Amino acid sequence: MMGRLQAAVRDMAAKLDGVTTGDLAAFSHQGGAHPYLFVRGGIIHWIAEERGQVLHHRATSDLDEALHWVALDATRSMAMRWELWQRDRFPADRDSRIGWLAKQVELLRRLDAQWAEQFRAGIPAQCPGIRLEDVDAHPLTWLSGRGDPLAPRS
């Protein structure tokens, strides 16, 4: 099971241009609340701990569910970084969550359309005050001439 999990995470990384090792769950404890995966008794564990304290622990026997957790975490990290890089393009009073949520939906679509739509549908409950119309309308192109480090390769 661990070999299948590692291969699936590598495949996921190949679809996410701009992904860093810091974005993806590791396969051993890294510290600093960085999530890691391990398999015990056919159960996949996703854990984030810091200074010996478990902050998050999820467990499943379903490979797809575990990959969904990895995807949500990695795309959130990437989307937040992307939003920060282009924040100056928008008025200072604009809610910065709109940009990173829009980018996270786009990144999730590269991995699995159902994951993307499930995430998108949950935005109003997870982020009160954020309208789906604003997320859907947020531009995802980079300033001309600079190139988006998270854009899909042609």
C-alpha positions as CSV (number, residue, x, y, z in Angstrom):
1,M,0.0,0.0,0.0
2,M,2.8,2.4,0.8
3,G,4.3,2.0,-2.7
4,R,1.0,2.8,-4.3
5,L,0.6,5.8,-2.1
6,Q,4.0,7.2,-2.9
7,A,3.5,6.6,-6.6
8,A,0.1,8.4,-6.5
9,V,1.6,11.4,-4.7
10,R,4.4,11.6,-7.3
11,D,1.8,11.5,-10.1
12,M,-0.1,14.3,-8.3
13,A,3.1,16.4,-8.1
14,A,3.7,15.9,-11.8
15,K,0.3,17.6,-12.5
16,L,1.0,20.6,-10.2
17,D,3.6,22.8,-11.8
18,G,5.2,24.9,-9.2
19,V,4.7,22.4,-6.4
20,T,7.5,22.2,-3.9
21,T,8.4,19.4,-1.5
22,G,7.1,21.7,1.3
23,D,3.7,21.7,-0.4
24,L,3.3,17.9,-0.4
25,A,2.8,15.6,2.5
26,A,6.1,13.8,3.4
27,F,6.5,10.1,4.1
28,S,8.3,10.6,7.4
29,H,8.0,13.0,10.2
30,Q,9.5,16.4,9.2
31,G,8.5,18.6,12.2
32,G,7.1,22.1,12.0
33,A,3.6,20.8,11.5
34,H,4.4,19.5,8.1
35,P,2.0,16.7,7.3
36,Y,3.3,13.2,6.7
37,L,1.8,9.9,5.6
38,F,2.4,6.4,6.7
39,V,0.7,3.1,6.4
40,R,0.1,0.7,9.2
41,G,-2.1,-2.4,9.0
42,G,-3.5,-1.3,5.6
43,I,-4.6,2.0,7.1
44,I,-3.2,5.3,5.7
45,H,-2.5,7.9,8.3
46,W,-2.1,11.6,7.6
47,I,-0.6,13.4,10.5
48,A,0.6,16.9,11.3
49,E,2.5,17.4,14.5
50,E,4.7,20.0,16.0
51,R,7.0,19.6,19.0
52,G,5.6,16.2,19.8
53,Q,2.0,17.4,19.8
54,V,-0.4,16.0,17.2
55,L,-2.3,18.8,15.6
56,H,-4.2,16.8,13.0
57,H,-4.6,13.0,12.5
58,R,-6.8,11.4,9.9
59,A,-6.9,7.7,9.0
60,T,-8.5,5.8,6.1
61,S,-8.1,2.6,4.2
62,D,-9.3,4.4,1.0
63,L,-6.3,5.6,-1.1
64,D,-8.5,8.1,-3.0
65,E,-9.6,9.7,0.3
66,A,-6.0,10.0,1.5
67,L,-4.9,11.6,-1.8
68,H,-7.8,14.0,-1.5
69,W,-6.3,15.2,1.9
70,V,-2.9,15.5,0.3
71,A,-4.4,17.5,-2.6
72,L,-6.3,19.9,-0.4
73,D,-3.3,20.6,1.7
74,A,-0.8,21.0,-1.2
75,T,-3.1,23.2,-3.3
76,R,-3.9,25.4,-0.3
77,S,-0.2,26.1,0.2
78,M,0.4,26.7,-3.5
79,A,-2.7,28.9,-3.9
80,M,-1.8,31.0,-0.9
81,R,1.7,31.5,-2.2
82,W,0.3,32.4,-5.6
83,E,-2.1,34.9,-4.1
84,L,0.6,36.6,-2.1
85,W,2.8,37.0,-5.2
86,Q,0.1,38.8,-7.1
87,R,-1.7,40.6,-4.3
88,D,-0.5,44.0,-5.4
89,R,-2.6,43.7,-8.5
90,F,-5.8,44.4,-6.5
91,P,-7.1,47.1,-4.2
92,A,-5.8,46.9,-0.7
93,D,-9.4,46.5,0.7
94,R,-10.1,43.4,-1.4
95,D,-10.4,40.2,0.6
96,S,-7.3,38.3,-0.3
97,R,-9.1,34.9,0.3
98,I,-10.9,35.4,-3.0
99,G,-7.7,35.0,-5.0
100,W,-6.3,32.1,-3.2
101,L,-9.6,30.3,-3.2
102,A,-9.9,30.8,-6.9
103,K,-6.4,29.5,-7.5
104,Q,-7.0,26.5,-5.2
105,V,-10.1,25.6,-7.2
106,E,-8.1,25.8,-10.4
107,L,-5.3,23.7,-9.0
108,L,-7.7,21.1,-7.7
109,R,-9.3,20.9,-11.2
110,R,-5.9,19.8,-12.5
111,L,-6.0,16.8,-10.2
112,D,-9.7,15.8,-10.0
113,A,-12.8,17.8,-11.2
114,Q,-14.9,16.3,-8.4
115,W,-12.5,17.4,-5.7
116,A,-12.5,20.9,-7.2
117,E,-16.3,21.2,-7.3
118,Q,-16.7,19.8,-3.8
119,F,-14.2,22.3,-2.5
120,R,-15.8,25.2,-4.5
121,A,-19.3,24.2,-3.2
122,G,-18.0,24.4,0.4
123,I,-16.5,27.9,0.1
124,P,-19.6,29.8,1.4
125,A,-19.7,27.7,4.6
126,Q,-15.9,27.6,5.1
127,C,-15.4,31.3,4.3
128,P,-18.4,33.4,5.3
129,G,-18.7,36.6,3.4
130,I,-16.9,35.2,0.3
131,R,-19.2,35.0,-2.7
132,L,-18.7,32.2,-5.3
133,E,-19.3,34.8,-8.1
134,D,-16.2,36.7,-6.9
135,V,-14.1,33.5,-6.7
136,D,-15.3,32.4,-10.1
137,A,-14.5,35.9,-11.6
138,H,-11.1,36.3,-10.1
139,P,-8.4,36.5,-12.9
140,L,-5.9,33.7,-12.8
141,T,-3.5,35.0,-15.4
142,W,-0.2,36.4,-14.5
143,L,1.1,39.9,-15.4
144,S,2.3,39.8,-19.0
145,G,5.9,39.1,-19.4
146,R,6.5,37.6,-16.0
147,G,5.0,34.1,-16.4
148,D,3.0,32.3,-13.7
149,P,5.2,29.9,-11.9
150,L,2.1,27.8,-11.1
151,A,0.7,27.7,-14.6
152,P,0.2,24.4,-16.4
153,R,2.9,23.6,-18.9
154,S,1.9,23.7,-22.6
